[in-house]
Amino acid sequence: MNKEVFKIVKDEVKYIGILLVAALIIFKIVYFKENLIVIFRSVISLFWLFVLPGYIIMLYWREKLGFTERFVIGIGLSAAVIGIFSYYFGLLGLNIKYHGVLLPIILILIGIIINLRK
């Protein structure tokens, strides 16, 4: 990735961090009886599974779409692709306990490769 993409990512990581804190606060309000550690783990896992891979993949369209559009579309895209990949990896015999780690890493790497080729 070139320096322009790194600058954009550096600026937008602040927004993702703010959204992470907002999600933590919302989850704490909704699940007020739960321990903060449990809520933190849940929010971090949702961000790891859906937000980060979707954000990295959607960086390809950074000139055409704003941050909010890329963020929302990226979550949906990541959820769909992870669901499809998980199904087919399960058919190939990969145990489901590895899907939560491998699939986001694969999608992040695919997003980085897409951005490098652009």
N, C-alpha and C positions, 0 to 999 in steps of 0.2 A: 504494500500500500504506500502511496506517496504521502508527502508531508501534509498535503491538503486534507486527506482523509483522517490522518492522525489529529490534526487540529480540530476538525469537526467532532471526532469521537471524544476528544478531551473536553470540549465545551459541552457536549451532550451527556457525558457521564454525570455531570452535576444534576441534570434534569432527571436522569434515571435514579440517582441517589435520593432525590427529593420524592420521587414516586415510590421508591422503596419505603421510605419513612412514612409517607402517607398511607401506604398499604398496611404497614405495621400498626399505625394508629387506628385505621378502620377495622382491622382484624381484632385488635384489642377491645374496641368498643363492641363489636358484634359478639365476640367470644370472651366476655368479661370475666367469666369464671375460670378460664384456662390460665395456666402458667405462662409467663412472658416468654420463657425459653421454647415452649411448644409452639407458640404463635410465631416466634422468630424463625424457627426451623421450617414451619409451613410456608411462610412468605418467601423465605430464601429458596426453598425448593421450587415454588411456583415461578420465581424469577429465573432460576437456573433452567427449568424445563421449557418455559415458554417465552419469556421476555428477552433474555440474552441471545438465544439463537435467532429469534425473529428479528431483533434489532440489527444483528450483524448481517443477516441476509438482505434486509431492506436497505442497507447502506448503498446498495447499487443504485437505488432510485433517489439519492439524496438531492439531486438537482431539481427533480420534478415534484417531489413530495416534501412537505414540511415534517418536522419532528413528530408532531402528534399523529399525523396520518401514518407515517412509517411505523410508529410505536404500536398503534392499534392494529393495523394490517399485519404487522410482524407477529403479534401474539396469535392471531387467528391462523396465519400461515404456519407458524411453528407448531401449533397444536395439531393442525391437519397433517403436516408432514411427519411429525413424531408418531402420531397415531398410525399412519400408513406404514412407516418404516418399522414400527414396533410389531405390527401384525406380520409383516413379511420376515422380519428377523426371527420371530417366534416360529414361523413355519420352517425356517432354515435350521431351527434347533437351538438358537441362542436363548439361554435361560432369562426369564423376565427380570431377575434381580440385577442384571447388568444394563438393562435398557435405560434406566434413569441416569446413568453415568455416560454410557457410550453414545447414545443418540444426540444429546445436546453437543457433545464434543464434535461429533461428525458434522452436525449442522453448522457449528461455528467454523470448522475448518472449510466446509464448502463455501460459506459466506466469505471467508478470507480469500479463498482461491478465486471466487467470482470477482471480488474487488481488485485483486492483483491483476487479473486479465483485462480489466477495464482500463 
